[in-house]
């Protein structure tokens, strides 16, 4: 039996657990959340993810009969580090690292992955970072984020401190330590890059050989996802919190901050589709009104079609990830003749494909479950409407962090931090998959789990051993196949992905 214990760092654990349960209900499909078996002491009938921290249910001594060794570790990357490959044997850890360059028109992604071995402390760390830049200086911002974390968080001294705090169960101190690194880095980026910012997602798989304990620590600012996948059944656990308008909780925080900052937000948020493939309809050619659904190829609005698309998008919105997959499913409905969705051809300078024109209505008064959505902002003096930031948290973008009239700034750089401990009595393999929103636009998170399971099942049938580089290549191939409509030539969005696999293996007495 194996288990994943989530040591949540939120001070109000009960409230966080209630929020988590609410989110599960809203998503609808419980199979999309990775569920793992608890310790038999807990006597639960079904698999579940257990929130831990202030709870007294979990006792470290419960692990004493199942000491672990970390076995068959590998890492693979698809990102900016071109043609980087090596294999190394480090103590009890065998690792492979590889990469290839997949760069879009804007070239604003940055990615980093490495295996660290500390002989003196007797620990191993697998580290991956994804930074997705945006704005005029997005490439500079993402590069600074990667370099800054390497100087601050990913130092031998800092990593020894983290593993010591993990072993002692000091989750609050870990959260504060990581937040301090992110906030200091944000100051550096804001000072150096005026017009631009970046998401930042980092994971660390830490193995303390002395105690045979394995931890997964994740931190994120922005909307670059990180998934923990159990390879035996493809169950997916979302380790990061999306800091964007697509997240109900984040959206409400953003709305409150916007109003406190003196920004008036209309009750409509526009989608990203338009003839220039820009982020929002709102920021191109003054298109400040929703584009409606039309009847056939006429200019007559078909309310039935429009409501059908709205309903479909709401249902699909309950599944995390896969922005492009939602469009794909709508196209299938269109081909069956159920609804008619007019399209507009992309300009020759962008893509030769066509995209659907559609409109979503308002949910909860302000904002809605839309993909790639962004709010409109109204200048109270001029009345001008402009597109606001798509995310609710970001590194850089100082213009949105300057408090207006001593009010709350619009963006913050405070990271969400999650801590997992892996332990159990049977051999269990996991994969960590981190990526920018390019791959995330093509596949649902559950599809990443399915593809991961397929990859390792295929290797088992062939009596071969899969690795993280092979998994990264397989997932990237699936992204290209499913996202051909969106990722035409040239590719507009960068596609960065880091994969690592690890197996928790009980020591044989």
C-alpha positions as CSV (number, residue, x, y, z in Angstrom):
1,X,0.0,0.0,0.0
2,X,1.3,3.4,-0.9
3,X,0.3,6.9,0.1
4,X,0.7,10.6,-0.7
5,X,0.4,12.8,2.3
6,X,-0.3,16.5,1.6
7,X,1.3,18.7,4.3
8,X,-0.7,21.8,3.4
9,X,0.9,25.1,4.6
10,X,-2.3,27.2,4.9
11,X,-2.7,28.4,8.4
12,X,-6.4,27.8,8.3
13,X,-6.4,24.1,7.4
14,X,-10.1,23.5,7.9
15,X,-11.1,26.3,5.6
16,X,-8.6,25.1,2.9
17,X,-10.0,21.6,3.1
18,X,-13.5,22.9,2.6
19,X,-12.4,25.0,-0.4
20,X,-10.7,21.9,-1.9
21,X,-13.9,19.8,-1.5
22,X,-15.9,22.6,-3.1
23,X,-13.5,22.7,-6.0
24,X,-13.8,18.9,-6.5
25,X,-17.6,19.2,-6.6
26,X,-17.4,22.0,-9.2
27,X,-15.1,20.0,-11.4
28,X,-17.6,17.2,-11.5
29,X,-15.4,14.3,-12.4
30,X,-13.6,12.9,-9.3
31,X,-11.5,10.6,-11.5
32,X,-9.5,13.6,-12.7
33,X,-8.1,14.1,-9.2
34,X,-5.4,11.7,-8.3
35,X,-6.5,9.6,-5.4
36,X,-4.1,7.4,-3.5
37,X,-4.6,4.9,-0.7
38,X,-4.2,6.1,2.9
39,X,-2.4,4.3,5.7
40,X,-4.4,1.2,6.8
41,X,-4.7,2.8,10.3
42,X,-7.2,5.3,8.8
43,X,-9.6,2.5,7.7
44,X,-11.0,4.3,4.7
45,X,-12.9,2.3,2.1
46,X,-11.9,4.4,-0.9
47,X,-8.7,6.1,-2.1
48,X,-8.3,9.7,-1.2
49,X,-5.9,12.6,-0.9
50,X,-5.4,13.5,2.8
51,X,-4.8,17.1,3.8
52,X,-2.3,17.2,6.6
53,X,-0.5,19.8,8.7
54,X,-2.4,20.7,11.9
55,X,-4.3,17.4,11.8
56,X,-3.4,14.8,14.5
57,X,-4.4,11.8,12.4
58,X,-1.0,11.5,10.8
59,X,2.0,10.3,12.9
60,X,5.5,10.0,11.5
61,X,6.1,6.7,13.5
62,X,3.4,5.1,11.3
63,X,6.0,5.0,8.5
64,X,8.6,3.1,10.5
65,X,7.7,-0.3,9.2
66,X,8.1,0.7,5.5
67,X,11.5,2.3,5.0
68,X,12.0,3.4,1.4
69,X,14.6,3.9,-1.2
70,X,14.2,6.1,-4.2
71,X,14.6,4.0,-7.2
72,X,14.8,4.5,-11.0
73,X,14.8,8.3,-11.1
74,X,14.9,10.0,-14.5
75,X,14.3,13.5,-15.8
76,X,13.4,14.8,-19.2
77,X,12.8,18.2,-20.6
78,X,11.3,19.8,-23.7
79,X,12.3,23.4,-23.6
80,X,15.0,25.9,-24.5
81,X,18.0,23.8,-23.5
82,X,18.7,22.3,-26.9
83,X,20.0,18.8,-27.3
84,X,21.1,18.4,-23.7
85,X,21.5,14.7,-22.8
86,X,23.4,12.9,-20.2
87,X,23.1,9.8,-18.0
88,X,24.6,9.6,-14.5
89,X,24.8,7.3,-11.6
90,X,24.7,9.1,-8.3
91,X,24.7,6.9,-5.2
92,X,21.4,5.1,-5.1
93,X,20.0,7.3,-7.8
94,X,20.1,6.6,-11.5
95,X,19.0,9.6,-13.7
96,X,18.7,10.7,-17.3
97,X,18.2,14.2,-18.5
98,X,17.4,15.3,-22.0
99,X,16.0,18.2,-23.9
100,X,15.0,19.8,-27.2
101,X,14.2,23.3,-28.3
102,X,10.5,24.0,-29.2
103,X,10.3,27.8,-29.5
104,X,7.4,29.9,-30.6
105,X,7.3,33.3,-32.4
106,X,7.7,35.2,-29.1
107,X,10.3,33.0,-27.5
108,X,9.4,33.9,-24.0
109,X,9.6,30.6,-22.2
110,X,12.5,29.4,-20.1
111,X,13.0,26.0,-18.5
112,X,15.6,24.4,-16.3
113,X,16.0,20.9,-14.8
114,X,18.8,19.3,-12.8
115,X,19.7,16.4,-10.5
116,X,21.6,17.4,-7.3
117,X,23.4,15.0,-5.0
118,X,24.7,16.2,-1.7
119,X,27.2,13.5,-0.4
120,X,27.8,15.3,2.9
121,X,24.1,15.6,3.8
122,X,23.3,12.3,2.0
123,X,20.4,13.6,0.0
124,X,19.2,13.8,-3.6
125,X,17.1,16.5,-5.2
126,X,15.4,16.5,-8.6
127,X,14.6,20.1,-9.6
128,X,12.5,21.5,-12.4
129,X,11.6,25.1,-13.2
130,X,9.2,26.5,-15.9
131,X,9.0,30.3,-16.5
132,X,6.5,31.6,-19.1
133,X,7.2,35.2,-19.9
134,X,4.7,37.8,-21.1
135,X,4.7,41.4,-22.2
136,X,7.3,43.3,-24.2
137,X,10.2,42.0,-22.1
138,X,8.8,38.6,-21.3
139,X,11.9,36.8,-22.5
140,X,14.1,38.8,-20.2
141,X,11.7,38.3,-17.2
142,X,11.6,34.5,-17.6
143,X,15.3,34.2,-18.0
144,X,15.8,36.3,-14.8
145,X,13.4,34.1,-12.9
146,X,15.4,30.9,-13.8
147,X,18.7,32.5,-13.0
148,X,17.4,34.1,-9.8
149,X,16.0,30.8,-8.4
150,X,19.3,29.1,-9.1
151,X,21.1,31.7,-7.1
152,X,18.7,31.8,-4.2
153,X,16.5,28.7,-3.6
154,X,18.5,26.1,-5.4
155,X,21.7,26.4,-3.5
156,X,23.3,23.6,-1.4
157,X,22.8,25.6,1.8
158,X,19.1,26.3,1.1
159,X,18.3,22.8,0.0
160,X,19.9,21.3,3.1
161,X,17.8,23.7,5.2
162,X,14.6,22.6,3.3
163,X,15.3,18.9,3.8
164,X,16.0,19.4,7.5
165,X,12.7,21.4,7.9
166,X,10.8,18.7,5.9
167,X,12.1,15.9,8.2
168,X,11.1,18.0,11.2
169,X,7.6,18.8,9.8
170,X,8.1,22.6,9.8
171,X,5.8,23.2,6.9
172,X,5.0,26.9,7.9
173,X,8.7,27.7,8.0
174,X,9.2,26.1,4.6
175,X,6.4,28.2,3.1
176,X,7.9,31.4,4.5
177,X,11.3,30.4,3.2
178,X,10.1,29.9,-0.3
179,X,7.9,33.0,-0.3
180,X,10.9,35.0,0.8
181,X,12.8,33.8,-2.2
182,X,10.0,34.6,-4.6
183,X,9.4,38.1,-3.2
184,X,13.1,38.9,-3.4
185,X,13.3,37.6,-7.0
186,X,10.2,39.7,-7.9
187,X,11.9,42.9,-6.7
188,X,14.9,42.0,-9.0
189,X,12.6,41.4,-12.0
190,X,10.5,44.5,-11.4
191,X,13.7,46.7,-11.1
192,X,15.2,45.3,-14.3
193,X,12.1,44.8,-16.5
194,X,9.5,47.6,-16.6
195,X,7.2,46.2,-19.3
196,X,6.9,42.5,-18.8
197,X,6.7,39.6,-16.4
198,X,6.7,35.9,-16.0
199,X,5.0,32.9,-14.4
200,X,7.2,30.7,-12.3
201,X,6.6,27.1,-11.4
202,X,9.2,25.1,-9.5
203,X,9.2,21.5,-8.1
204,X,11.7,19.7,-6.0
205,X,11.7,15.9,-5.4
206,X,13.8,15.6,-2.3
207,X,15.1,12.2,-0.9
208,X,16.6,12.2,2.5
209,X,18.7,9.0,2.5
210,X,19.3,9.1,6.2
211,X,15.6,8.8,7.1
212,X,14.6,7.2,3.8
213,X,11.8,9.9,3.4
214,X,10.8,11.3,0.1
215,X,9.1,14.7,-0.3
216,X,7.7,16.7,-3.3
217,X,7.7,20.4,-2.8
218,X,6.0,22.7,-5.4
219,X,5.7,26.4,-5.7
220,X,4.0,28.5,-8.3
221,X,3.1,32.1,-9.3
222,X,0.9,32.3,-12.4
223,X,-0.8,29.7,-14.5
224,X,1.9,27.2,-15.5
225,X,0.6,23.9,-14.3
226,X,2.4,21.0,-12.5
227,X,0.8,17.5,-12.3
228,X,1.7,14.5,-10.2
229,X,0.7,11.4,-12.0
230,X,0.5,7.8,-10.7
231,X,1.8,5.9,-13.7
232,X,0.0,2.6,-12.9
233,X,-3.5,4.1,-13.5
234,X,-2.9,7.6,-14.8
235,X,-4.5,9.3,-11.9
236,X,-3.7,13.0,-11.9
237,X,-3.1,15.3,-8.9
238,X,-2.9,19.1,-9.6
239,X,0.0,20.4,-7.5
240,X,-0.3,24.0,-8.5
241,X,-3.0,26.7,-8.0
242,X,-3.9,28.5,-11.3
243,X,-3.5,32.2,-10.6
244,X,-5.8,33.5,-13.3
245,X,-9.3,34.5,-14.1
246,X,-10.2,30.9,-14.8
247,X,-9.9,30.2,-11.1
248,X,-13.1,31.2,-9.2
249,X,-11.3,31.9,-5.9
250,X,-8.5,33.9,-7.6
251,X,-11.0,35.8,-9.7
252,X,-12.9,37.0,-6.7
253,X,-9.6,38.2,-5.0
254,X,-8.6,39.9,-8.3
255,X,-12.0,41.7,-8.6
256,X,-11.7,42.9,-5.0
257,X,-8.2,44.2,-5.5
258,X,-9.2,45.8,-8.8
259,X,-12.0,47.8,-7.2
260,X,-9.8,48.7,-4.2
261,X,-7.2,50.0,-6.7
262,X,-9.8,52.2,-8.3
263,X,-10.3,50.1,-11.4
264,X,-13.8,49.6,-12.6
265,X,-14.4,46.2,-14.2
266,X,-17.4,45.6,-16.5
267,X,-19.5,42.5,-16.2
268,X,-18.0,40.9,-19.3
269,X,-14.7,39.2,-20.0
270,X,-13.7,38.6,-23.6
271,X,-12.2,35.5,-25.0
272,X,-8.8,35.4,-26.8
273,X,-9.9,34.5,-30.3
274,X,-9.5,37.2,-33.0
275,X,-7.8,37.6,-36.3
276,X,-4.4,38.5,-34.9
277,X,-4.4,35.7,-32.3
278,X,-3.9,38.3,-29.6
279,X,-4.7,37.6,-26.0
280,X,-8.1,39.2,-26.0
281,X,-10.7,40.6,-28.3
282,X,-10.6,43.7,-26.1
283,X,-7.1,44.7,-27.0
284,X,-7.3,44.6,-30.8
285,X,-8.9,47.2,-33.1
286,X,-11.2,48.5,-30.5
287,X,-13.5,45.5,-30.4
288,X,-15.0,46.1,-27.0
289,X,-18.3,44.3,-27.6
290,X,-18.9,40.5,-27.5
291,X,-18.9,38.8,-30.8
292,X,-22.1,36.9,-31.0
293,X,-23.0,33.5,-32.5
294,X,-24.6,33.8,-35.9
295,X,-27.2,31.7,-37.7
296,X,-25.4,29.9,-40.5
297,X,-23.3,32.3,-42.5
298,X,-25.7,35.2,-42.0
299,X,-25.5,38.2,-39.6
300,X,-28.6,37.0,-37.8
301,X,-27.9,35.9,-34.2
302,X,-28.9,32.4,-33.4
303,X,-29.8,32.4,-29.7
304,X,-30.1,28.6,-29.5
305,X,-26.6,28.2,-31.0
306,X,-25.2,30.8,-28.6
307,X,-26.8,29.2,-25.5
308,X,-25.7,25.8,-26.6
309,X,-22.1,26.9,-26.9
310,X,-22.3,28.7,-23.6
311,X,-23.6,25.5,-21.9
312,X,-21.0,23.3,-23.6
313,X,-18.2,25.6,-22.6
314,X,-19.3,25.7,-19.0
315,X,-19.4,21.9,-18.9
316,X,-16.0,21.6,-20.5
317,X,-14.7,24.3,-18.2
318,X,-15.1,21.9,-15.3
319,X,-12.2,19.9,-16.6
320,X,-8.9,21.5,-15.8
321,X,-6.5,22.2,-18.7
322,X,-7.1,21.6,-22.3
323,X,-8.1,25.0,-23.6
324,X,-7.6,23.8,-27.2
325,X,-9.4,20.5,-26.4
326,X,-12.5,22.4,-25.7
327,X,-12.4,24.0,-29.1
328,X,-11.7,20.6,-30.6
329,X,-14.8,19.2,-29.0
330,X,-16.9,22.0,-30.2
331,X,-15.6,21.4,-33.7
332,X,-16.7,17.8,-33.5
333,X,-20.2,18.9,-32.5
334,X,-20.2,21.3,-35.4
335,X,-19.2,18.6,-37.9
336,X,-22.0,16.4,-36.6
337,X,-24.4,19.2,-37.6
338,X,-25.7,19.7,-34.1
339,X,-24.8,23.4,-34.2
340,X,-23.4,25.8,-36.8
341,X,-20.3,27.7,-35.6
342,X,-19.2,30.4,-38.0
343,X,-15.4,30.8,-38.4
344,X,-13.1,33.6,-39.4
345,X,-9.9,32.9,-41.3
346,X,-6.7,33.8,-39.6
347,X,-4.5,36.3,-41.4
348,X,-1.7,34.9,-43.6
349,X,0.8,36.4,-41.2
350,X,-0.5,34.1,-38.4
351,X,-2.1,30.8,-39.2
352,X,-4.0,29.3,-42.2
353,X,-6.5,27.6,-39.9
354,X,-9.8,29.0,-38.9
355,X,-11.1,29.7,-35.4
356,X,-14.6,29.7,-34.1
357,X,-16.3,33.0,-33.2
358,X,-18.1,32.5,-29.9
359,X,-19.2,34.4,-26.9
360,X,-19.6,33.3,-23.3
361,X,-22.0,34.9,-20.9
362,X,-21.3,36.3,-17.4
363,X,-21.1,34.0,-14.4
364,X,-21.3,35.2,-10.8
365,X,-21.9,38.8,-12.0
366,X,-18.3,39.4,-13.0
367,X,-16.1,37.0,-14.9
368,X,-16.9,33.6,-16.2
369,X,-15.3,30.2,-16.8
370,X,-13.6,31.1,-20.0
371,X,-10.3,30.0,-21.5
372,X,-7.6,32.6,-22.0
373,X,-9.9,35.2,-20.5
374,X,-8.9,38.6,-19.5
375,X,-10.9,41.5,-17.9
376,X,-11.6,44.8,-19.4
377,X,-10.6,47.9,-17.4
378,X,-12.4,51.3,-17.6
379,X,-10.4,54.5,-17.2
380,X,-12.7,56.6,-15.0
381,X,-11.3,59.8,-16.4
382,X,-11.2,59.1,-20.2
383,X,-13.8,56.3,-20.2
384,X,-11.3,54.2,-22.3
385,X,-11.6,50.4,-22.0
386,X,-8.5,48.4,-22.2
387,X,-7.5,44.7,-21.6
388,X,-6.1,44.0,-18.1
389,X,-3.7,41.4,-17.0
390,X,-4.7,37.8,-17.7
391,X,-3.3,36.5,-14.4
392,X,-3.9,37.4,-10.8
393,X,-0.2,36.8,-9.8
394,X,3.0,37.3,-11.7
395,X,6.6,38.1,-11.2
396,X,7.5,41.5,-12.7
397,X,4.8,43.7,-14.1
398,X,5.6,46.5,-11.7
399,X,2.9,48.8,-13.2
400,X,0.2,46.5,-11.8
401,X,1.9,46.3,-8.4
402,X,2.2,50.0,-7.6
403,X,-0.6,50.7,-5.1
404,X,-2.9,53.5,-6.4
405,X,-3.9,56.0,-3.7
406,X,-2.6,53.7,-0.9
407,X,-4.9,51.0,-2.1
408,X,-4.2,47.3,-2.8
409,X,-2.0,46.6,-5.9
410,X,-3.6,44.6,-8.7
411,X,-1.0,41.8,-8.9
412,X,1.1,40.0,-6.3
413,X,4.0,37.6,-6.5
414,X,3.1,35.5,-3.4
415,X,3.5,31.8,-4.4
416,X,1.2,28.9,-3.6
417,X,3.2,26.2,-1.9
418,X,2.4,22.5,-1.6
419,X,4.3,19.8,0.2
420,X,3.8,16.1,-0.3
421,X,5.4,13.1,1.4
422,X,5.5,9.8,-0.5
423,X,5.6,6.6,1.5
424,X,4.2,3.1,1.4
425,X,4.6,-0.6,1.5
426,X,4.5,-1.4,-2.2
427,X,6.5,-0.2,-5.2
428,X,4.8,2.8,-6.8
429,X,5.9,4.9,-9.7
430,X,5.0,8.5,-10.1
431,X,5.7,11.1,-12.8
432,X,5.9,14.9,-12.2
433,X,5.0,16.9,-15.4
434,X,5.4,20.6,-15.5
435,X,4.6,22.7,-18.5
436,X,3.8,26.2,-19.8
437,X,0.4,27.0,-21.1
438,X,1.3,26.0,-24.6
439,X,1.1,22.3,-24.0
440,X,-1.7,23.0,-21.5
441,X,-3.8,24.5,-24.2
442,X,-3.8,21.2,-26.2
443,X,-4.6,18.5,-23.6
444,X,-6.8,18.2,-20.6
445,X,-4.9,17.4,-17.4
446,X,-6.6,14.0,-17.3
447,X,-5.3,13.4,-20.8
448,X,-1.8,13.9,-19.6
449,X,-2.5,11.2,-17.1
450,X,-3.9,8.9,-19.7
451,X,-0.9,9.4,-22.1
452,X,1.5,8.8,-19.2
453,X,-0.1,5.5,-18.4
454,X,-0.1,4.5,-22.0
455,X,3.6,5.2,-22.3
456,X,4.6,3.1,-19.3
457,X,2.2,0.3,-20.2
458,X,3.7,0.1,-23.7
459,X,7.2,-0.3,-22.2
460,X,6.1,-2.9,-19.8
461,X,4.5,-5.0,-22.6
462,X,7.8,-4.7,-24.6
463,X,9.7,-5.5,-21.4
464,X,11.5,-2.2,-21.6
465,X,12.0,0.5,-19.0
466,X,10.5,3.9,-19.7
467,X,12.2,7.1,-18.6
468,X,11.3,10.7,-18.2
469,X,12.9,11.8,-21.5
470,X,10.8,9.3,-23.4
471,X,7.7,10.4,-21.5
472,X,8.4,14.1,-22.4
473,X,8.8,13.2,-26.0
474,X,5.6,11.1,-26.0
475,X,3.6,13.8,-24.3
476,X,4.9,16.5,-26.6
477,X,4.0,14.4,-29.6
478,X,0.4,14.1,-28.3
479,X,0.4,17.9,-27.8
480,X,1.5,18.5,-31.4
481,X,-1.2,16.0,-32.7
482,X,-4.1,17.4,-30.7
483,X,-2.9,21.0,-31.0
484,X,-2.3,21.1,-34.7
485,X,-5.3,23.5,-35.1
486,X,-3.8,25.9,-32.5
487,X,-0.1,25.3,-32.9
488,X,0.2,26.0,-36.7
489,X,3.2,27.2,-38.5
490,X,4.7,29.3,-37.1
491,X,4.0,28.3,-33.5
492,X,2.8,31.3,-31.7
493,X,3.2,30.0,-28.2
494,X,6.4,28.4,-26.8
495,X,6.0,24.9,-25.5
496,X,8.1,24.0,-22.5
497,X,7.7,20.8,-20.6
498,X,9.7,19.1,-17.9
499,X,9.1,15.5,-16.8
500,X,10.6,13.4,-14.0
501,X,9.7,10.0,-12.8
502,X,10.5,8.3,-9.5
503,X,9.6,5.1,-7.8
504,X,9.1,4.6,-4.1
505,X,10.4,1.2,-3.3
506,X,10.4,-0.5,0.1
507,X,13.7,-1.7,1.3
508,X,14.0,-5.4,1.4
509,X,14.8,-6.7,5.0
